[in-house]
Amino acid sequence: MGTVTAYETAAGKRYRVRYRKPDHRQTDKRGFKTKREAELYLASMEVTVARGDFVDASAARATIGELGAVWVANLSHLKPSTERTTEIGWRLHVRPRWQNVPVSAVRHSDVQAWVSEMRKTRGATSVQRAYGVLASILDVAVADRRIHSNPARGVKLPRKVGREHRYLTHEQVSRLAVAAGEWGPLVLLLAYCGLRWGEAAGLRVQDVNLVRHRLFVAQNAVEVGGEIHVGTPKTHKRRSVPFPATLTPMFEQLSAGKGPLDLLFIDERGSYIHRSKTGKGWFWRAAVEIGLGGLTPHDLRHTAASLAVQSGANVKAVQRMLGHSSAAMTLDVYADLFDDDLDIVGARLDDGLLRTDVGKMWANRGSTPVRPLERLPQPGVLSLPRSGPRGARTHDPRSRNSGFPWRRVRARECSLG
């Protein structure tokens, strides 16, 4: 329990509230003009401590720079490529603007203004990454009970416009492989197995099963800042990927004279291959040579998905081949590849409709104009001809000249119920 005590000042009597924080250290707050105000404040502090909602005012004075430095230092759980881009977002965008701002002084409107200002000179990806760093630091401040809520959450962000997928045909893949020369096998591997570049770079001889025509993807050799970092695949899940039996001699040639742990693809130094550089690498030159300028190695991963769908693979098989975390993700990324499924749905619905009396009725009409389906009488409702002036032609929807084939409808459908 806390206490409320009075003390004298030049302005008159004032009241002091003493209470203990969750760590059992004593603190106080002074300056209350009435005892009632002091007692209400003490009661509110005791409730927040009991609920676990207590926020220490001294802890709220910590700056974004102080908390951010600790947060960035603890990113070892991320993949090297993600860790690097996150550190860049912190160093170039978040720290210059927010490092001297206490977490308690961050306002939602200030964060929105900062995001809008960045959008003028930066792409949506860079803006979202920088915002994510700031929001994550403030999440930690909330978890540490420095602030009650995260003022960065709910900020409107620019939308990323995804790059349009490019899908190659079998013939284009063949031409690209020929133009790539000694790197032709790597082109065929990427285009028919859908591996990421780092996964292909990390393949070893023991990962190739020539009998089952499978590749075992167990590691990822990704290039970050000019250095190769070897780790698990992107989703941390190993997987088995099929390859066309026609490529078996190619893999036999790549494995010839190598041990089980030797790399399938090596550079001139006998180490992991680096990504072909845009504008001057072997991949860029081969693509330009066959008229596919702007093509990237990742486009071959899209091509593998496209060729798999064309071969009749379902979305679950494509997900397993590409190593996506879920089939929903595969559908989100490659929804355009499954457009033909809508035609199949329409055809199957048509088959079901044709088995009904109404379906047969419409099918028999051919191209003759007919009236809409709402003219069909509902069960229990008698449709009568409308009356009109004497001598005028009245419209009877049941007449043989009405344009609607009522005679074909079963009597039970026109009954009074």
TORKEDREN-368417 format. One record per residue (C-alpha): residue in one letter; x, y, z. Coordinates in nm, 2 decimals, always signed. Layout:
// residues N
@r=a&X=X&Y=Y&Z=Z
...
This chain:
// residues 417
@r=m&X=+0.00&Y=+0.00&Z=+0.00
@r=g&X=+0.12&Y=+0.35&Z=-0.07
@r=t&X=+0.08&Y=+0.66&Z=+0.14
@r=v&X=-0.04&Y=+1.02&Z=+0.10
@r=t&X=+0.13&Y=+1.29&Z=+0.30
@r=a&X=+0.10&Y=+1.67&Z=+0.31
@r=y&X=+0.38&Y=+1.92&Z=+0.29
@r=e&X=+0.39&Y=+2.30&Z=+0.29
@r=t&X=+0.51&Y=+2.51&Z=+0.00
@r=a&X=+0.51&Y=+2.89&Z=-0.07
@r=a&X=+0.19&Y=+2.84&Z=-0.27
@r=g&X=+0.02&Y=+2.65&Z=+0.02
@r=k&X=-0.04&Y=+2.29&Z=+0.12
@r=r&X=+0.04&Y=+2.02&Z=-0.13
@r=y&X=+0.03&Y=+1.64&Z=-0.12
@r=r&X=+0.29&Y=+1.37&Z=-0.19
@r=v&X=+0.21&Y=+1.01&Z=-0.30
@r=r&X=+0.46&Y=+0.74&Z=-0.22
@r=y&X=+0.42&Y=+0.39&Z=-0.37
@r=r&X=+0.62&Y=+0.09&Z=-0.48
@r=k&X=+0.69&Y=-0.01&Z=-0.84
@r=p&X=+0.67&Y=-0.37&Z=-0.96
@r=d&X=+1.04&Y=-0.41&Z=-0.88
@r=h&X=+0.96&Y=-0.31&Z=-0.52
@r=r&X=+1.16&Y=+0.01&Z=-0.54
@r=q&X=+0.99&Y=+0.31&Z=-0.38
@r=t&X=+0.90&Y=+0.61&Z=-0.58
@r=d&X=+0.68&Y=+0.92&Z=-0.53
@r=k&X=+0.50&Y=+1.19&Z=-0.71
@r=r&X=+0.44&Y=+1.54&Z=-0.56
@r=g&X=+0.24&Y=+1.85&Z=-0.63
@r=f&X=-0.12&Y=+1.74&Z=-0.58
@r=k&X=-0.34&Y=+2.04&Z=-0.46
@r=t&X=-0.60&Y=+1.83&Z=-0.28
@r=k&X=-0.58&Y=+1.51&Z=-0.09
@r=r&X=-0.86&Y=+1.36&Z=-0.30
@r=e&X=-0.65&Y=+1.40&Z=-0.62
@r=a&X=-0.35&Y=+1.23&Z=-0.45
@r=e&X=-0.57&Y=+0.94&Z=-0.33
@r=l&X=-0.71&Y=+0.89&Z=-0.68
@r=y&X=-0.36&Y=+0.88&Z=-0.83
@r=l&X=-0.24&Y=+0.63&Z=-0.57
@r=a&X=-0.54&Y=+0.41&Z=-0.64
@r=s&X=-0.48&Y=+0.42&Z=-1.01
@r=m&X=-0.11&Y=+0.33&Z=-0.96
@r=e&X=-0.20&Y=+0.03&Z=-0.74
@r=v&X=-0.45&Y=-0.09&Z=-1.01
@r=t&X=-0.19&Y=-0.07&Z=-1.29
@r=v&X=+0.07&Y=-0.25&Z=-1.08
@r=a&X=-0.18&Y=-0.52&Z=-1.00
@r=r&X=-0.28&Y=-0.57&Z=-1.37
@r=g&X=+0.08&Y=-0.56&Z=-1.49
@r=d&X=+0.01&Y=-0.24&Z=-1.69
@r=f&X=+0.25&Y=-0.02&Z=-1.49
@r=v&X=+0.48&Y=+0.20&Z=-1.71
@r=d&X=+0.78&Y=+0.35&Z=-1.54
@r=a&X=+0.82&Y=+0.71&Z=-1.64
@r=s&X=+1.20&Y=+0.69&Z=-1.61
@r=a&X=+1.21&Y=+0.39&Z=-1.85
@r=a&X=+1.00&Y=+0.58&Z=-2.10
@r=r&X=+1.27&Y=+0.84&Z=-2.13
@r=a&X=+1.49&Y=+0.59&Z=-2.32
@r=t&X=+1.56&Y=+0.70&Z=-2.68
@r=i&X=+1.50&Y=+0.51&Z=-3.00
@r=g&X=+1.87&Y=+0.53&Z=-3.06
@r=e&X=+1.95&Y=+0.35&Z=-2.73
@r=l&X=+1.69&Y=+0.08&Z=-2.78
@r=g&X=+1.75&Y=+0.04&Z=-3.15
@r=a&X=+2.13&Y=-0.03&Z=-3.11
@r=v&X=+2.04&Y=-0.32&Z=-2.88
@r=w&X=+1.77&Y=-0.44&Z=-3.11
@r=v&X=+1.99&Y=-0.44&Z=-3.42
@r=a&X=+2.26&Y=-0.63&Z=-3.22
@r=n&X=+2.02&Y=-0.91&Z=-3.16
@r=l&X=+1.92&Y=-0.99&Z=-3.52
@r=s&X=+2.13&Y=-1.31&Z=-3.53
@r=h&X=+1.81&Y=-1.52&Z=-3.56
@r=l&X=+1.75&Y=-1.38&Z=-3.91
@r=k&X=+1.88&Y=-1.51&Z=-4.24
@r=p&X=+2.20&Y=-1.32&Z=-4.34
@r=s&X=+2.03&Y=-1.15&Z=-4.63
@r=t&X=+1.74&Y=-1.03&Z=-4.41
@r=e&X=+1.98&Y=-0.92&Z=-4.14
@r=r&X=+2.18&Y=-0.71&Z=-4.38
@r=t&X=+1.88&Y=-0.53&Z=-4.53
@r=t&X=+1.73&Y=-0.47&Z=-4.19
@r=e&X=+2.06&Y=-0.32&Z=-4.06
@r=i&X=+2.07&Y=-0.10&Z=-4.37
@r=g&X=+1.71&Y=+0.02&Z=-4.30
@r=w&X=+1.81&Y=+0.11&Z=-3.94
@r=r&X=+2.13&Y=+0.28&Z=-4.04
@r=l&X=+2.01&Y=+0.49&Z=-4.34
@r=h&X=+1.65&Y=+0.57&Z=-4.24
@r=v&X=+1.55&Y=+0.51&Z=-3.88
@r=r&X=+1.86&Y=+0.62&Z=-3.68
@r=p&X=+1.91&Y=+0.96&Z=-3.85
@r=r&X=+1.55&Y=+1.06&Z=-3.78
@r=w&X=+1.46&Y=+0.90&Z=-3.45
@r=q&X=+1.78&Y=+0.83&Z=-3.26
@r=n&X=+1.74&Y=+1.12&Z=-3.01
@r=v&X=+1.36&Y=+1.08&Z=-2.96
@r=p&X=+1.24&Y=+0.92&Z=-2.64
@r=v&X=+1.00&Y=+0.64&Z=-2.69
@r=s&X=+0.74&Y=+0.82&Z=-2.49
@r=a&X=+0.76&Y=+1.12&Z=-2.73
@r=v&X=+0.69&Y=+0.92&Z=-3.05
@r=r&X=+0.35&Y=+1.01&Z=-3.20
@r=h&X=+0.14&Y=+0.83&Z=-3.46
@r=s&X=+0.11&Y=+1.14&Z=-3.67
@r=d&X=+0.49&Y=+1.19&Z=-3.67
@r=v&X=+0.55&Y=+0.84&Z=-3.79
@r=q&X=+0.29&Y=+0.89&Z=-4.07
@r=a&X=+0.46&Y=+1.21&Z=-4.17
@r=w&X=+0.80&Y=+1.04&Z=-4.18
@r=v&X=+0.67&Y=+0.76&Z=-4.40
@r=s&X=+0.50&Y=+1.00&Z=-4.64
@r=e&X=+0.83&Y=+1.20&Z=-4.67
@r=m&X=+1.03&Y=+0.89&Z=-4.74
@r=r&X=+0.79&Y=+0.79&Z=-5.01
@r=k&X=+0.89&Y=+1.09&Z=-5.22
@r=t&X=+1.24&Y=+0.96&Z=-5.27
@r=r&X=+1.23&Y=+0.59&Z=-5.19
@r=g&X=+1.05&Y=+0.29&Z=-5.32
@r=a&X=+0.78&Y=+0.11&Z=-5.14
@r=t&X=+1.01&Y=-0.18&Z=-5.04
@r=s&X=+1.26&Y=+0.06&Z=-4.87
@r=v&X=+0.98&Y=+0.25&Z=-4.70
@r=q&X=+0.82&Y=-0.06&Z=-4.56
@r=r&X=+1.15&Y=-0.20&Z=-4.44
@r=a&X=+1.24&Y=+0.12&Z=-4.26
@r=y&X=+0.90&Y=+0.14&Z=-4.10
@r=g&X=+0.92&Y=-0.22&Z=-4.00
@r=v&X=+1.24&Y=-0.15&Z=-3.81
@r=l&X=+1.09&Y=+0.14&Z=-3.61
@r=a&X=+0.77&Y=-0.05&Z=-3.54
@r=s&X=+0.97&Y=-0.35&Z=-3.41
@r=i&X=+1.18&Y=-0.13&Z=-3.18
@r=l&X=+0.86&Y=+0.02&Z=-3.04
@r=d&X=+0.71&Y=-0.33&Z=-3.00
@r=v&X=+1.00&Y=-0.41&Z=-2.77
@r=a&X=+0.94&Y=-0.09&Z=-2.58
@r=v&X=+0.58&Y=-0.20&Z=-2.52
@r=a&X=+0.69&Y=-0.55&Z=-2.41
@r=d&X=+0.93&Y=-0.39&Z=-2.16
@r=r&X=+0.65&Y=-0.17&Z=-2.02
@r=r&X=+0.82&Y=+0.15&Z=-2.13
@r=i&X=+0.51&Y=+0.27&Z=-2.32
@r=h&X=+0.14&Y=+0.15&Z=-2.31
@r=s&X=+0.10&Y=+0.10&Z=-2.69
@r=n&X=+0.29&Y=+0.12&Z=-3.01
@r=p&X=+0.22&Y=+0.45&Z=-3.18
@r=a&X=+0.36&Y=+0.32&Z=-3.52
@r=r&X=+0.10&Y=+0.06&Z=-3.56
@r=g&X=-0.18&Y=+0.15&Z=-3.80
@r=v&X=+0.03&Y=+0.38&Z=-4.02
@r=k&X=-0.07&Y=+0.38&Z=-4.38
@r=l&X=+0.21&Y=+0.24&Z=-4.60
@r=p&X=+0.28&Y=+0.25&Z=-4.97
@r=r&X=+0.19&Y=-0.06&Z=-5.16
@r=k&X=+0.45&Y=-0.26&Z=-5.34
@r=v&X=+0.38&Y=-0.32&Z=-5.71
@r=g&X=+0.52&Y=-0.67&Z=-5.78
@r=r&X=+0.73&Y=-0.72&Z=-6.09
@r=e&X=+0.54&Y=-0.90&Z=-6.37
@r=h&X=+0.64&Y=-1.26&Z=-6.39
@r=r&X=+0.81&Y=-1.38&Z=-6.71
@r=y&X=+0.76&Y=-1.73&Z=-6.82
@r=l&X=+0.97&Y=-1.90&Z=-7.08
@r=t&X=+0.87&Y=-2.18&Z=-7.31
@r=h&X=+1.06&Y=-2.51&Z=-7.35
@r=e&X=+1.21&Y=-2.37&Z=-7.67
@r=q&X=+1.32&Y=-2.05&Z=-7.51
@r=v&X=+1.48&Y=-2.24&Z=-7.22
@r=s&X=+1.67&Y=-2.45&Z=-7.47
@r=r&X=+1.80&Y=-2.15&Z=-7.66
@r=l&X=+1.90&Y=-1.98&Z=-7.34
@r=a&X=+2.09&Y=-2.29&Z=-7.22
@r=v&X=+2.28&Y=-2.31&Z=-7.55
@r=a&X=+2.37&Y=-1.94&Z=-7.54
@r=a&X=+2.49&Y=-1.98&Z=-7.18
@r=g&X=+2.76&Y=-2.22&Z=-7.30
@r=e&X=+2.94&Y=-2.39&Z=-7.00
@r=w&X=+2.66&Y=-2.26&Z=-6.77
@r=g&X=+2.39&Y=-2.42&Z=-6.97
@r=p&X=+2.34&Y=-2.70&Z=-6.72
@r=l&X=+2.27&Y=-2.44&Z=-6.45
@r=v&X=+2.01&Y=-2.28&Z=-6.67
@r=l&X=+1.83&Y=-2.61&Z=-6.72
@r=l&X=+1.84&Y=-2.68&Z=-6.35
@r=l&X=+1.69&Y=-2.35&Z=-6.26
@r=a&X=+1.42&Y=-2.37&Z=-6.53
@r=y&X=+1.31&Y=-2.73&Z=-6.47
@r=c&X=+1.35&Y=-2.76&Z=-6.09
@r=g&X=+1.26&Y=-2.42&Z=-5.97
@r=l&X=+1.55&Y=-2.38&Z=-5.72
@r=r&X=+1.66&Y=-2.05&Z=-5.59
@r=w&X=+2.00&Y=-1.93&Z=-5.70
@r=g&X=+2.15&Y=-2.00&Z=-5.35
@r=e&X=+2.00&Y=-2.34&Z=-5.34
@r=a&X=+2.15&Y=-2.43&Z=-5.67
@r=a&X=+2.49&Y=-2.29&Z=-5.56
@r=g&X=+2.47&Y=-2.51&Z=-5.25
@r=l&X=+2.40&Y=-2.84&Z=-5.43
@r=r&X=+2.65&Y=-3.12&Z=-5.37
@r=v&X=+2.70&Y=-3.45&Z=-5.56
@r=q&X=+2.54&Y=-3.65&Z=-5.28
@r=d&X=+2.22&Y=-3.44&Z=-5.32
@r=v&X=+2.15&Y=-3.59&Z=-5.67
@r=n&X=+1.96&Y=-3.91&Z=-5.69
@r=l&X=+2.01&Y=-4.04&Z=-6.05
@r=v&X=+1.78&Y=-4.34&Z=-5.99
@r=r&X=+1.47&Y=-4.16&Z=-5.86
@r=h&X=+1.55&Y=-3.84&Z=-6.06
@r=r&X=+1.54&Y=-3.63&Z=-5.75
@r=l&X=+1.74&Y=-3.34&Z=-5.61
@r=f&X=+1.77&Y=-3.31&Z=-5.23
@r=v&X=+1.78&Y=-2.94&Z=-5.13
@r=a&X=+1.94&Y=-2.92&Z=-4.79
@r=q&X=+2.14&Y=-2.59&Z=-4.79
@r=n&X=+2.15&Y=-2.24&Z=-4.93
@r=a&X=+2.46&Y=-2.06&Z=-5.03
@r=v&X=+2.34&Y=-1.70&Z=-5.05
@r=e&X=+2.56&Y=-1.40&Z=-5.14
@r=v&X=+2.55&Y=-1.11&Z=-4.90
@r=g&X=+2.77&Y=-0.81&Z=-4.95
@r=g&X=+3.00&Y=-1.01&Z=-5.18
@r=e&X=+3.04&Y=-1.29&Z=-4.93
@r=i&X=+2.88&Y=-1.64&Z=-4.94
@r=h&X=+2.69&Y=-1.74&Z=-4.64
@r=v&X=+2.59&Y=-2.11&Z=-4.62
@r=g&X=+2.28&Y=-2.21&Z=-4.42
@r=t&X=+1.95&Y=-2.38&Z=-4.45
@r=p&X=+1.70&Y=-2.31&Z=-4.73
@r=k&X=+1.48&Y=-2.00&Z=-4.70
@r=t&X=+1.20&Y=-2.17&Z=-4.52
@r=h&X=+1.44&Y=-2.38&Z=-4.31
@r=k&X=+1.28&Y=-2.69&Z=-4.46
@r=r&X=+1.47&Y=-2.95&Z=-4.67
@r=r&X=+1.28&Y=-3.08&Z=-4.96
@r=s&X=+1.30&Y=-3.33&Z=-5.25
@r=v&X=+1.26&Y=-3.19&Z=-5.60
@r=p&X=+1.21&Y=-3.39&Z=-5.92
@r=f&X=+1.40&Y=-3.34&Z=-6.24
@r=p&X=+1.33&Y=-3.46&Z=-6.60
@r=a&X=+1.49&Y=-3.80&Z=-6.67
@r=t&X=+1.63&Y=-3.65&Z=-6.99
@r=l&X=+1.87&Y=-3.44&Z=-6.78
@r=t&X=+2.02&Y=-3.75&Z=-6.61
@r=p&X=+2.33&Y=-3.76&Z=-6.84
@r=m&X=+2.38&Y=-3.39&Z=-6.76
@r=f&X=+2.39&Y=-3.46&Z=-6.39
@r=e&X=+2.62&Y=-3.76&Z=-6.45
@r=q&X=+2.86&Y=-3.54&Z=-6.63
@r=l&X=+2.85&Y=-3.27&Z=-6.36
@r=s&X=+2.92&Y=-3.54&Z=-6.09
@r=a&X=+3.20&Y=-3.71&Z=-6.28
@r=g&X=+3.53&Y=-3.73&Z=-6.09
@r=k&X=+3.39&Y=-3.56&Z=-5.78
@r=g&X=+3.33&Y=-3.69&Z=-5.43
@r=p&X=+2.99&Y=-3.70&Z=-5.25
@r=l&X=+3.06&Y=-3.37&Z=-5.06
@r=d&X=+3.19&Y=-3.18&Z=-5.36
@r=l&X=+2.98&Y=-2.89&Z=-5.51
@r=l&X=+2.79&Y=-2.96&Z=-5.82
@r=f&X=+2.86&Y=-2.61&Z=-5.96
@r=i&X=+3.19&Y=-2.43&Z=-5.88
@r=d&X=+3.35&Y=-2.11&Z=-5.99
@r=e&X=+3.70&Y=-2.06&Z=-6.14
@r=r&X=+3.85&Y=-2.09&Z=-5.78
@r=g&X=+3.67&Y=-2.42&Z=-5.71
@r=s&X=+3.43&Y=-2.26&Z=-5.46
@r=y&X=+3.07&Y=-2.15&Z=-5.44
@r=i&X=+2.94&Y=-1.97&Z=-5.75
@r=h&X=+2.84&Y=-1.60&Z=-5.72
@r=r&X=+2.52&Y=-1.46&Z=-5.88
@r=s&X=+2.57&Y=-1.34&Z=-6.23
@r=k&X=+2.59&Y=-0.96&Z=-6.23
@r=t&X=+2.32&Y=-0.77&Z=-6.41
@r=g&X=+2.45&Y=-0.58&Z=-6.71
@r=k&X=+2.78&Y=-0.78&Z=-6.76
@r=g&X=+2.74&Y=-1.13&Z=-6.63
@r=w&X=+2.72&Y=-1.45&Z=-6.84
@r=f&X=+2.34&Y=-1.48&Z=-6.77
@r=w&X=+2.27&Y=-1.13&Z=-6.89
@r=r&X=+2.48&Y=-1.18&Z=-7.21
@r=a&X=+2.30&Y=-1.51&Z=-7.29
@r=a&X=+1.96&Y=-1.35&Z=-7.24
@r=v&X=+2.04&Y=-1.05&Z=-7.46
@r=e&X=+2.18&Y=-1.28&Z=-7.73
@r=i&X=+1.85&Y=-1.46&Z=-7.77
@r=g&X=+1.64&Y=-1.15&Z=-7.75
@r=l&X=+1.53&Y=-1.18&Z=-7.38
@r=g&X=+1.69&Y=-0.87&Z=-7.24
@r=g&X=+1.61&Y=-0.79&Z=-6.88
@r=l&X=+1.56&Y=-1.16&Z=-6.79
@r=t&X=+1.69&Y=-1.26&Z=-6.44
@r=p&X=+1.78&Y=-1.60&Z=-6.29
@r=h&X=+1.48&Y=-1.57&Z=-6.07
@r=d&X=+1.26&Y=-1.56&Z=-6.38
@r=l&X=+1.37&Y=-1.92&Z=-6.44
@r=r&X=+1.21&Y=-2.01&Z=-6.10
@r=h&X=+0.88&Y=-1.86&Z=-6.23
@r=t&X=+0.93&Y=-2.06&Z=-6.55
@r=a&X=+0.96&Y=-2.38&Z=-6.36
@r=a&X=+0.63&Y=-2.31&Z=-6.19
@r=s&X=+0.47&Y=-2.24&Z=-6.53
@r=l&X=+0.60&Y=-2.55&Z=-6.70
@r=a&X=+0.49&Y=-2.76&Z=-6.40
@r=v&X=+0.14&Y=-2.63&Z=-6.42
@r=q&X=+0.13&Y=-2.68&Z=-6.79
@r=s&X=+0.23&Y=-3.04&Z=-6.74
@r=g&X=-0.08&Y=-3.09&Z=-6.51
@r=a&X=+0.08&Y=-3.05&Z=-6.17
@r=n&X=-0.16&Y=-2.94&Z=-5.90
@r=v&X=-0.09&Y=-2.64&Z=-5.66
@r=k&X=+0.02&Y=-2.87&Z=-5.38
@r=a&X=+0.29&Y=-3.04&Z=-5.60
@r=v&X=+0.41&Y=-2.70&Z=-5.72
@r=q&X=+0.43&Y=-2.58&Z=-5.36
@r=r&X=+0.65&Y=-2.87&Z=-5.26
@r=m&X=+0.87&Y=-2.83&Z=-5.56
@r=l&X=+0.93&Y=-2.46&Z=-5.50
@r=g&X=+0.96&Y=-2.49&Z=-5.12
@r=h&X=+0.68&Y=-2.24&Z=-5.04
@r=s&X=+0.56&Y=-2.24&Z=-4.68
@r=s&X=+0.20&Y=-2.32&Z=-4.79
@r=a&X=-0.01&Y=-2.38&Z=-5.09
@r=a&X=-0.19&Y=-2.05&Z=-5.02
@r=m&X=+0.14&Y=-1.87&Z=-5.08
@r=t&X=+0.19&Y=-2.05&Z=-5.41
@r=l&X=-0.16&Y=-1.95&Z=-5.52
@r=d&X=-0.09&Y=-1.59&Z=-5.42
@r=v&X=+0.24&Y=-1.57&Z=-5.61
@r=y&X=+0.12&Y=-1.77&Z=-5.92
@r=a&X=-0.25&Y=-1.71&Z=-5.93
@r=d&X=-0.22&Y=-1.62&Z=-6.30
@r=l&X=-0.10&Y=-1.97&Z=-6.38
@r=f&X=-0.43&Y=-2.13&Z=-6.26
@r=d&X=-0.67&Y=-1.91&Z=-6.47
@r=d&X=-0.74&Y=-2.21&Z=-6.68
@r=d&X=-0.89&Y=-2.38&Z=-6.38
@r=l&X=-1.18&Y=-2.14&Z=-6.40
@r=d&X=-1.26&Y=-2.27&Z=-6.75
@r=i&X=-1.27&Y=-2.62&Z=-6.61
@r=v&X=-1.50&Y=-2.51&Z=-6.33
@r=g&X=-1.74&Y=-2.36&Z=-6.58
@r=a&X=-1.73&Y=-2.68&Z=-6.80
@r=r&X=-1.81&Y=-2.90&Z=-6.50
@r=l&X=-2.09&Y=-2.68&Z=-6.39
@r=d&X=-2.23&Y=-2.70&Z=-6.74
@r=d&X=-2.22&Y=-3.08&Z=-6.73
@r=g&X=-2.43&Y=-3.08&Z=-6.41
@r=l&X=-2.68&Y=-2.83&Z=-6.54
@r=l&X=-2.73&Y=-3.02&Z=-6.86
@r=r&X=-2.86&Y=-3.32&Z=-6.66
@r=t&X=-3.15&Y=-3.11&Z=-6.53
@r=d&X=-3.48&Y=-3.04&Z=-6.70
@r=v&X=-3.41&Y=-2.67&Z=-6.72
@r=g&X=-3.06&Y=-2.73&Z=-6.86
@r=k&X=-3.20&Y=-2.96&Z=-7.13
@r=m&X=-3.47&Y=-2.70&Z=-7.21
@r=w&X=-3.21&Y=-2.42&Z=-7.26
@r=a&X=-2.98&Y=-2.65&Z=-7.46
@r=n&X=-3.26&Y=-2.74&Z=-7.70
@r=r&X=-3.33&Y=-2.38&Z=-7.78
@r=g&X=-3.00&Y=-2.34&Z=-7.96
@r=s&X=-2.94&Y=-1.98&Z=-8.07
@r=t&X=-3.32&Y=-1.89&Z=-8.06
@r=p&X=-3.38&Y=-1.58&Z=-7.83
@r=v&X=-3.56&Y=-1.67&Z=-7.51
@r=r&X=-3.70&Y=-1.48&Z=-7.22
@r=p&X=-3.51&Y=-1.47&Z=-6.88
@r=l&X=-3.54&Y=-1.75&Z=-6.62
@r=e&X=-3.74&Y=-1.54&Z=-6.38
@r=r&X=-4.05&Y=-1.61&Z=-6.61
@r=l&X=-4.06&Y=-1.96&Z=-6.46
@r=p&X=-4.36&Y=-2.00&Z=-6.23
@r=q&X=-4.27&Y=-2.06&Z=-5.87
@r=p&X=-4.42&Y=-2.36&Z=-5.69
@r=g&X=-4.76&Y=-2.26&Z=-5.54
@r=v&X=-4.79&Y=-1.95&Z=-5.76
@r=l&X=-5.04&Y=-1.95&Z=-6.05
@r=s&X=-4.92&Y=-1.73&Z=-6.34
@r=l&X=-5.23&Y=-1.57&Z=-6.52
@r=p&X=-5.24&Y=-1.37&Z=-6.84
@r=r&X=-5.27&Y=-1.00&Z=-6.78
@r=s&X=-5.59&Y=-0.83&Z=-6.89
@r=g&X=-5.60&Y=-0.53&Z=-7.12
@r=p&X=-5.83&Y=-0.31&Z=-7.32
@r=r&X=-6.08&Y=-0.49&Z=-7.53
@r=g&X=-5.93&Y=-0.58&Z=-7.87
@r=a&X=-5.57&Y=-0.54&Z=-7.75
@r=r&X=-5.33&Y=-0.83&Z=-7.76
@r=t&X=-5.25&Y=-0.95&Z=-7.41
@r=h&X=-4.92&Y=-1.12&Z=-7.33
@r=d&X=-4.97&Y=-1.48&Z=-7.20
@r=p&X=-4.62&Y=-1.61&Z=-7.10
@r=r&X=-4.76&Y=-1.97&Z=-7.14
@r=s&X=-4.88&Y=-1.92&Z=-7.50
@r=r&X=-4.69&Y=-2.10&Z=-7.77
@r=n&X=-4.58&Y=-1.77&Z=-7.93
@r=s&X=-4.44&Y=-1.62&Z=-7.61
@r=g&X=-4.08&Y=-1.72&Z=-7.70
@r=f&X=-4.04&Y=-1.93&Z=-7.38
@r=p&X=-4.08&Y=-2.31&Z=-7.41
@r=w&X=-4.32&Y=-2.37&Z=-7.12
@r=r&X=-4.44&Y=-2.70&Z=-7.27
@r=r&X=-4.10&Y=-2.85&Z=-7.18
@r=v&X=-4.14&Y=-2.78&Z=-6.81
@r=r&X=-4.27&Y=-3.07&Z=-6.61
@r=a&X=-4.62&Y=-3.03&Z=-6.47
@r=r&X=-4.50&Y=-3.07&Z=-6.11
@r=e&X=-4.29&Y=-2.76&Z=-6.14
@r=c&X=-4.60&Y=-2.56&Z=-6.24
@r=s&X=-4.83&Y=-2.70&Z=-5.97
@r=l&X=-5.01&Y=-2.51&Z=-5.71
@r=g&X=-4.80&Y=-2.69&Z=-5.44
